[in-house]
Amino acid sequence: MGCWKQEKTNTWAFPTLILCLYGFFYMMKPSEPFLTPYLTGPDKNLTTDEVTNEILPVWTYSYLALLFPVFLLTDYVRYKPVLLLQGISLILTWLLLLFAHGVVAMQLVEFFYGMVTATEVAYYAYIYSVVSSQHYQRVTSYCRSVTLVAATVAAVLGQLLVSLAHVSYFYLNAITLASVSLALVCSFFLPMPQRSMFFHRKDAPEPLPGPDKGPAAGAAHGPWSCREERSPSAAARGPSPQPQAGNSRPHRHTLSVLLQLGRDLRDCYGSRPLLYWSLWWALATAGFNQVVNYVQVLWDFRAPSHSSPVYNGAVEAIATFLGSATSMAVGYVKVNWDLSGELALGIFSALDAGSLLLMHFTDNIWACYAGYLAFKACYMLLITIATFQIAVNLSMERYALMFGFNNFVALVIQTILTVVVVDSRGLGLDISTQFLIYGSYFTVIAGIFLIRSMYTIISIKCRNTSVAAESTAP
């Protein structure tokens, strides 16, 4: 029996199944689209200003403080303990949401949810440490698809329960608590990886997982962009420093790994195209996270939940579907992104800016919903292109490193926006004015990349003209 169990856990199917179950229950949160109505309703009796300026900003600060140490810890402890930590944080989050009251308690909710967000890297990185490389594309597809399905089902379920069954937000949160509890149970059944991407790499062939490469959290936006091959520059340097058996100096090994990560970052950002794509990634992701974090407050401002029907769940379900559709569409579009990519970034960032400005200037809730759908679809389209452009010539380790660092920079920018625009210790602007700021922010992003794209296109045309002239000269 023990041999059969060991054989079962050594295959790619068993850990993939368990991880997909974990991802499904983790994302099955029907109460999430209705967080603001729940906090400002009779269950918690918080004001909109308290939610906007005192409670929601804590998530950004918590996420920023935890992201980098959790990123390293995830690799050092080999993923599974961090998945357990994520499950425990989820349960604590919803226990507090259900039974605690007051601003401080809800700030604690946001802190634990920041922990949940920071540990998401473990979900997308775990599977690459326990399956061989020939299964990477398939397992990435499964793990990513199940989260999209769960998010859509949760949003639809929440909307149906609220609109048709008139279930209170309290019981929606109780359903979510049950779901995330099942996620924690699933995580206990995951096999413990024997290797990781940076601290526990093993170059020698093993009977268990194959090559020591996996795109960490990168699968969150573009699983098909990852490459198993190492870039020539990475291969030329040889393998990263490896821990010796019975090594009595683990601190020296840890330092060598960190130094290697620093050199990899320097090499990656030394490429000008990668630098520009990463710049857009960081700027746009900061704005996207800010919009998603506060859009429910805007909806509640345009159509107060205590006196108007709430369709947040339906909107989030449609937004998830449109985001998935636009991301998939990129794979079928034959475009020279090296030439036209920056122009696409500029044009669609301008559409994002227009959507946000519409949400500021209109008083119609349906126009707000439409603006959000357009905004999210455009962002998901562009982040897929950016992911591919960054990942296409990188090893998986370097891609994971750039993904993590780009998100860290995005979070720093988002924190600055939060401190200045949202926090009561900063300007503490009302929610409508905030979206004017976010629309202006994306206008600046669009301007930067439209100007850059014009410069690139003109430079290429001038170079081609010069080459043609030289070729025809006697």
C-alpha positions as CSV (number, residue, x, y, z in Angstrom):
1,M,0.0,0.0,0.0
2,G,2.8,2.4,0.9
3,C,4.5,1.7,-2.5
4,W,1.3,2.3,-4.3
5,K,0.8,5.6,-2.5
6,Q,4.3,6.7,-3.3
7,E,3.9,5.8,-7.0
8,K,0.6,7.8,-7.0
9,T,2.2,10.9,-5.6
10,N,5.1,10.7,-8.0
11,T,3.0,11.1,-11.1
12,W,2.1,14.5,-12.5
13,A,-1.7,13.8,-12.3
14,F,-2.0,13.5,-8.5
15,P,-0.4,16.8,-7.4
16,T,-2.1,18.6,-10.3
17,L,-5.5,17.3,-9.3
18,I,-4.9,18.3,-5.6
19,L,-3.6,21.7,-6.6
20,C,-6.5,22.3,-9.0
21,L,-8.9,21.4,-6.1
22,Y,-7.1,23.9,-3.9
23,G,-7.2,26.6,-6.6
24,F,-11.0,26.0,-7.1
25,F,-11.9,26.3,-3.4
26,Y,-9.5,29.2,-2.9
27,M,-11.1,31.2,-5.7
28,M,-14.6,30.1,-4.9
29,K,-15.5,33.3,-2.9
30,P,-19.1,34.4,-3.8
31,S,-19.0,37.1,-1.2
32,E,-16.0,39.0,-2.7
33,P,-17.9,41.1,-5.2
34,F,-20.1,42.3,-2.4
35,L,-17.5,43.4,0.1
36,T,-18.3,47.1,0.2
37,P,-22.0,46.6,0.5
38,Y,-21.4,44.2,3.3
39,L,-19.0,46.6,5.2
40,T,-21.3,49.6,4.7
41,G,-24.5,47.7,5.4
42,P,-26.2,46.8,8.7
43,D,-23.8,43.9,9.4
44,K,-20.8,46.2,10.0
45,N,-22.3,49.8,9.9
46,L,-19.1,51.4,8.6
47,T,-19.2,54.6,6.6
48,T,-18.0,54.9,3.0
49,D,-15.2,57.2,4.1
50,E,-14.0,54.7,6.8
51,V,-13.9,51.9,4.2
52,T,-12.2,54.0,1.5
53,N,-9.7,56.0,3.5
54,E,-8.9,53.9,6.5
55,I,-9.6,50.2,5.8
56,L,-8.9,49.4,2.2
57,P,-5.5,51.1,2.1
58,V,-4.2,48.6,4.7
59,W,-4.3,45.8,2.0
60,T,-1.8,47.7,-0.1
61,Y,0.6,48.4,2.8
62,S,0.4,44.8,4.0
63,Y,1.0,43.4,0.5
64,L,4.0,45.6,-0.1
65,A,5.5,44.8,3.3
66,L,5.1,41.0,2.8
67,L,5.7,40.5,-1.0
68,F,9.5,40.4,-1.1
69,P,10.1,38.3,2.1
70,V,7.3,35.9,1.1
71,F,8.7,35.6,-2.4
72,L,12.1,34.4,-1.0
73,L,10.5,32.4,1.8
74,T,8.3,30.6,-0.7
75,D,11.3,29.3,-2.6
76,Y,13.3,28.6,0.5
77,V,10.7,26.4,2.2
78,R,9.6,24.8,-1.1
79,Y,6.1,26.1,-1.6
80,K,3.9,23.8,0.4
81,P,4.3,25.5,3.8
82,V,3.4,28.8,2.2
83,L,0.2,27.3,0.7
84,L,-0.7,26.2,4.2
85,L,0.0,29.7,5.4
86,Q,-2.2,31.1,2.7
87,G,-5.1,28.7,3.6
88,I,-4.8,29.7,7.3
89,S,-4.7,33.4,6.3
90,L,-7.9,33.0,4.3
91,I,-9.7,31.4,7.2
92,L,-8.6,34.1,9.6
93,T,-9.7,36.7,7.0
94,W,-13.2,35.4,6.8
95,L,-13.6,34.6,10.5
96,L,-12.9,38.3,11.2
97,L,-15.2,39.4,8.4
98,L,-18.0,37.4,9.9
99,F,-17.6,37.9,13.6
100,A,-15.5,41.0,14.2
101,H,-16.6,44.6,14.2
102,G,-15.1,48.0,14.0
103,V,-12.5,49.8,11.9
104,V,-9.5,48.2,13.6
105,A,-10.9,44.7,13.1
106,M,-11.5,45.3,9.4
107,Q,-8.0,46.7,9.1
108,L,-6.8,43.4,10.5
109,V,-8.9,41.7,7.8
110,E,-7.1,43.7,5.1
111,F,-3.7,42.8,6.7
112,F,-4.4,39.0,6.5
113,Y,-5.8,39.4,3.0
114,G,-2.5,41.1,2.1
115,M,-0.8,37.9,3.3
116,V,-3.2,35.9,1.1
117,T,-2.2,38.0,-2.0
118,A,1.5,37.9,-1.2
119,T,1.5,34.1,-1.0
120,E,-0.3,33.6,-4.3
121,V,3.2,33.0,-5.8
122,A,3.2,29.6,-4.2
123,Y,0.1,28.4,-6.0
124,Y,1.6,29.1,-9.5
125,A,5.2,28.0,-8.7
126,Y,4.4,24.8,-6.8
127,I,3.4,22.6,-9.7
128,Y,6.6,23.2,-11.6
129,S,8.6,21.7,-8.8
130,V,6.8,18.4,-8.8
131,V,6.1,17.6,-12.5
132,S,8.5,17.1,-15.3
133,S,9.0,19.7,-18.1
134,Q,6.9,17.8,-20.7
135,H,3.8,18.4,-18.6
136,Y,4.4,22.2,-17.9
137,Q,2.0,23.5,-20.5
138,R,-0.8,21.1,-19.6
139,V,-0.6,21.6,-15.9
140,T,-0.3,25.4,-16.3
141,S,-3.5,25.3,-18.4
142,Y,-5.3,23.2,-15.8
143,C,-4.2,25.3,-12.8
144,R,-5.0,28.6,-14.5
145,S,-8.3,27.5,-16.0
146,V,-9.7,26.2,-12.8
147,T,-9.1,29.5,-11.0
148,L,-10.9,31.4,-13.8
149,V,-13.8,28.9,-13.7
150,A,-14.0,29.2,-10.0
151,A,-13.9,33.0,-10.0
152,T,-16.7,33.1,-12.6
153,V,-18.8,30.5,-10.9
154,A,-18.4,32.3,-7.5
155,A,-19.4,35.6,-9.0
156,V,-22.5,34.1,-10.7
157,L,-23.5,32.1,-7.7
158,G,-23.2,35.2,-5.4
159,Q,-25.3,37.3,-7.8
160,L,-28.0,34.6,-8.1
161,L,-28.1,34.2,-4.3
162,V,-28.4,37.9,-3.7
163,S,-30.8,38.7,-6.5
164,L,-33.1,35.7,-6.6
165,A,-32.8,34.0,-3.2
166,H,-32.3,37.2,-1.3
167,V,-29.5,35.7,0.7
168,S,-27.8,38.2,3.1
169,Y,-24.2,39.2,2.6
170,F,-23.4,37.5,6.0
171,Y,-24.3,34.1,4.6
172,L,-22.4,34.7,1.4
173,N,-19.3,35.2,3.6
174,A,-20.2,32.0,5.5
175,I,-20.2,30.1,2.2
176,T,-16.8,31.6,1.4
177,L,-15.5,30.6,4.8
178,A,-16.5,27.0,4.1
179,S,-14.9,27.1,0.6
180,V,-11.5,28.4,1.8
181,S,-11.6,25.9,4.7
182,L,-11.8,23.1,2.1
183,A,-8.9,24.7,0.3
184,L,-6.8,24.4,3.4
185,V,-7.8,20.8,3.8
186,C,-6.7,20.1,0.2
187,S,-3.3,21.7,0.8
188,F,-2.4,19.1,3.4
189,F,-2.6,16.4,0.7
190,L,-0.1,18.1,-1.6
191,P,3.3,16.2,-1.9
192,M,6.2,18.1,-0.5
193,P,8.5,19.2,-3.3
194,Q,12.2,18.1,-3.2
195,R,13.5,21.1,-5.1
196,S,12.7,24.8,-5.8
197,M,13.7,27.3,-8.3
198,F,16.5,29.2,-6.6
199,F,17.5,27.8,-3.2
200,H,17.0,24.1,-3.8
201,R,18.0,23.6,-7.4
202,K,19.1,20.2,-8.5
203,D,20.8,19.9,-11.9
204,A,21.3,16.1,-11.8
205,P,18.6,13.9,-13.3
206,E,16.2,12.5,-10.7
207,P,13.4,10.0,-10.8
208,L,11.0,12.6,-9.5
209,P,10.5,16.0,-11.2
210,G,12.3,17.0,-14.4
211,P,14.2,20.2,-15.0
212,D,14.4,22.8,-12.3
213,K,12.5,25.5,-14.0
214,G,9.1,27.0,-13.4
215,P,7.7,30.5,-13.9
216,A,6.6,31.2,-10.4
217,A,3.6,33.4,-10.3
218,G,4.0,34.2,-14.0
219,A,1.3,31.8,-14.9
220,A,-1.1,34.2,-13.4
221,H,-1.2,36.2,-16.6
222,G,0.6,34.2,-19.3
223,P,1.4,30.6,-18.8
224,W,2.1,29.9,-22.4
225,S,4.8,32.6,-22.5
226,C,7.2,30.7,-20.4
227,R,10.1,28.9,-22.0
228,E,11.9,25.8,-20.7
229,E,15.2,26.6,-22.4
230,R,17.7,28.8,-20.7
231,S,18.9,31.9,-22.5
232,P,22.4,31.8,-23.9
233,S,23.7,34.3,-21.4
234,A,22.3,32.3,-18.5
235,A,23.7,29.0,-19.8
236,A,27.1,30.6,-20.4
237,R,27.4,31.4,-16.7
238,G,26.8,27.8,-15.8
239,P,24.6,26.6,-13.0
240,S,23.8,28.8,-10.0
241,P,25.6,28.0,-6.8
242,Q,24.3,24.8,-5.3
243,P,24.1,23.8,-1.6
244,Q,26.4,20.9,-0.7
245,A,25.2,17.9,1.2
246,G,25.8,18.6,4.9
247,N,26.8,22.2,4.2
248,S,27.8,23.9,7.4
249,R,27.6,27.4,5.9
250,P,23.9,27.9,4.8
251,H,24.2,31.6,5.2
252,R,27.0,31.8,2.6
253,H,24.8,29.8,0.2
254,T,21.9,32.1,0.8
255,L,24.0,35.1,0.2
256,S,25.4,33.6,-3.1
257,V,21.8,33.0,-4.3
258,L,20.8,36.6,-3.5
259,L,23.9,37.9,-5.3
260,Q,23.0,35.7,-8.3
261,L,19.5,37.0,-8.3
262,G,20.9,40.6,-8.3
263,R,23.1,39.8,-11.3
264,D,20.2,38.2,-13.2
265,L,18.1,41.3,-12.6
266,R,20.9,43.6,-13.8
267,D,21.3,41.5,-17.0
268,C,17.5,41.4,-17.7
269,Y,17.0,45.1,-17.2
270,G,20.1,45.9,-19.3
271,S,17.9,45.0,-22.3
272,R,16.1,48.1,-23.5
273,P,13.0,46.4,-24.9
274,L,12.6,44.4,-21.7
275,L,13.0,47.6,-19.7
276,Y,10.2,49.4,-21.6
277,W,7.8,46.4,-21.4
278,S,8.6,46.1,-17.6
279,L,8.0,49.8,-17.2
280,W,4.5,49.5,-18.7
281,W,3.9,46.4,-16.6
282,A,4.7,48.1,-13.3
283,L,2.9,51.4,-14.1
284,A,-0.3,49.7,-15.5
285,T,-0.5,47.0,-12.8
286,A,-0.3,49.6,-10.1
287,G,-3.2,51.5,-11.6
288,F,-5.2,48.3,-12.3
289,N,-4.8,47.0,-8.7
290,Q,-5.9,50.4,-7.4
291,V,-9.0,50.5,-9.6
292,V,-10.0,46.9,-8.7
293,N,-9.5,47.6,-5.0
294,Y,-11.8,50.7,-5.0
295,V,-14.3,50.1,-7.8
296,Q,-16.9,48.6,-5.5
297,V,-16.9,51.9,-3.5
298,L,-17.6,53.8,-6.7
299,W,-20.4,51.5,-7.6
300,D,-21.9,51.9,-4.1
301,F,-21.6,55.7,-4.4
302,R,-23.4,55.8,-7.8
303,A,-26.1,53.3,-6.7
304,P,-26.2,52.9,-2.9
305,S,-26.7,49.2,-2.1
306,H,-29.2,50.0,0.6
307,S,-31.6,51.5,-1.9
308,S,-30.7,50.0,-5.3
309,P,-30.2,46.5,-6.8
310,V,-26.6,45.3,-6.7
311,Y,-25.2,43.6,-9.7
312,N,-21.5,43.4,-8.7
313,G,-21.3,39.7,-9.1
314,A,-22.7,39.7,-12.6
315,V,-20.3,42.4,-13.6
316,E,-17.3,40.6,-12.2
317,A,-18.3,37.4,-13.9
318,I,-18.6,39.1,-17.3
319,A,-15.3,40.9,-16.6
320,T,-13.5,37.6,-15.9
321,F,-14.9,36.1,-19.1
322,L,-14.0,39.1,-21.2
323,G,-10.5,39.2,-19.7
324,S,-10.0,35.5,-20.5
325,A,-11.3,35.9,-24.0
326,T,-9.0,38.9,-24.8
327,S,-6.0,37.0,-23.4
328,M,-6.7,34.0,-25.5
329,A,-7.3,36.2,-28.6
330,V,-3.7,37.4,-28.4
331,G,-2.5,33.9,-29.3
332,Y,-4.3,34.1,-32.6
333,V,-3.3,37.6,-33.7
334,K,-0.3,37.6,-36.0
335,V,1.4,40.9,-35.3
336,N,5.0,42.0,-35.1
337,W,4.9,43.1,-31.4
338,D,8.5,44.2,-31.6
339,L,7.4,46.9,-34.0
340,S,3.8,47.5,-33.0
341,G,3.8,46.5,-29.3
342,E,4.5,49.9,-27.9
343,L,1.8,51.4,-30.1
344,A,-0.7,48.8,-28.8
345,L,0.3,49.7,-25.2
346,G,-0.3,53.4,-26.0
347,I,-3.6,52.9,-27.7
348,F,-5.2,50.5,-25.2
349,S,-3.8,52.5,-22.3
350,A,-5.7,55.4,-23.8
351,L,-8.8,53.3,-23.9
352,D,-8.3,52.4,-20.2
353,A,-7.9,56.1,-19.4
354,G,-11.2,56.9,-21.3
355,S,-13.0,54.1,-19.4
356,L,-11.9,55.5,-16.1
357,L,-12.8,59.1,-17.0
358,L,-16.2,57.9,-18.1
359,M,-16.6,56.3,-14.6
360,H,-15.7,59.6,-13.0
361,F,-18.0,61.8,-15.1
362,T,-21.1,59.7,-15.4
363,D,-23.8,59.3,-12.7
364,N,-25.2,56.2,-14.4
365,I,-24.3,52.9,-12.7
366,W,-24.7,51.0,-16.0
367,A,-22.1,53.3,-17.6
368,C,-19.8,52.7,-14.7
369,Y,-20.2,48.9,-15.1
370,A,-19.5,49.2,-18.9
371,G,-16.4,51.4,-18.2
372,Y,-15.1,48.8,-15.8
373,L,-15.7,45.9,-18.3
374,A,-13.8,47.8,-21.0
375,F,-11.0,48.7,-18.6
376,K,-10.4,45.2,-17.4
377,A,-10.6,43.7,-20.9
378,C,-8.0,46.1,-22.2
379,Y,-5.7,45.6,-19.3
380,M,-5.9,41.8,-19.6
381,L,-5.1,42.0,-23.3
382,L,-2.1,44.2,-22.8
383,I,-0.7,42.3,-19.8
384,T,-0.8,39.1,-21.9
385,I,1.2,40.8,-24.6
386,A,3.7,42.2,-22.1
387,T,4.1,38.8,-20.4
388,F,4.9,37.2,-23.8
389,Q,7.3,39.9,-24.8
390,I,9.2,39.6,-21.5
391,A,9.2,35.8,-21.2
392,V,9.9,34.8,-24.8
393,N,13.7,35.0,-24.6
394,L,14.2,34.3,-20.9
395,S,14.8,31.2,-18.8
396,M,12.0,30.3,-16.4
397,E,14.1,31.4,-13.5
398,R,14.7,34.8,-14.9
399,Y,11.1,35.2,-16.0
400,A,10.0,34.4,-12.5
401,L,12.5,36.9,-11.1
402,M,11.4,39.7,-13.4
403,F,7.7,38.9,-12.7
404,G,8.3,39.2,-9.0
405,F,10.4,42.4,-9.3
406,N,8.0,44.1,-11.7
407,N,5.1,43.4,-9.3
408,F,7.2,44.7,-6.5
409,V,7.8,48.0,-8.4
410,A,4.1,48.1,-9.2
411,L,3.2,47.7,-5.6
412,V,5.6,50.5,-4.6
413,I,3.8,52.8,-7.1
414,Q,0.4,51.7,-5.9
415,T,1.4,52.4,-2.3
416,I,2.5,56.0,-3.3
417,L,-0.9,56.4,-5.0
418,T,-2.7,55.1,-1.9
419,V,-0.8,57.3,0.5
420,V,-1.2,60.5,-1.6
421,V,-4.7,60.0,-3.0
422,V,-6.7,57.7,-0.7
423,D,-5.3,57.5,2.8
424,S,-6.9,59.9,5.3
425,R,-3.4,60.9,6.3
426,G,-2.8,62.1,2.7
427,L,-5.3,63.9,0.5
428,G,-8.1,61.5,1.4
429,L,-10.0,62.3,-1.8
430,D,-13.6,61.2,-2.3
431,I,-14.1,58.2,-4.5
432,S,-15.3,60.0,-7.6
433,T,-12.2,62.3,-7.6
434,Q,-10.0,59.3,-7.1
435,F,-11.2,57.9,-10.4
436,L,-10.4,61.2,-12.1
437,I,-6.9,60.8,-10.8
438,Y,-6.7,57.2,-12.0
439,G,-8.0,58.2,-15.5
440,S,-5.3,61.0,-15.6
441,Y,-2.7,58.5,-14.5
442,F,-3.5,56.1,-17.4
443,T,-3.6,59.1,-19.8
444,V,0.1,59.8,-18.8
445,I,0.9,56.1,-19.4
446,A,-0.7,56.3,-22.8
447,G,1.1,59.5,-23.7
448,I,4.5,58.0,-22.8
449,F,4.1,54.9,-24.9
450,L,2.4,56.6,-27.8
451,I,5.4,59.0,-28.0
452,R,7.8,56.1,-27.6
453,S,6.0,54.1,-30.3
454,M,6.1,57.0,-32.8
455,Y,9.8,57.4,-32.1
456,T,10.4,53.7,-32.7
457,I,8.4,53.5,-35.9
458,I,10.1,56.7,-37.4
459,S,13.5,55.4,-36.4
460,I,12.9,52.1,-38.1
461,K,11.6,53.7,-41.3
462,C,14.5,56.1,-41.4
463,R,17.0,53.2,-41.0
464,N,15.2,51.2,-43.7
465,T,15.3,54.2,-46.0
466,S,19.0,54.7,-45.3
467,V,19.8,51.1,-46.0
468,A,17.8,51.2,-49.3
469,A,19.6,54.3,-50.4
470,E,23.0,52.7,-49.7
471,S,22.1,49.6,-51.6
472,T,21.1,51.6,-54.7
473,A,24.1,53.8,-54.6
474,P,26.7,53.2,-57.4
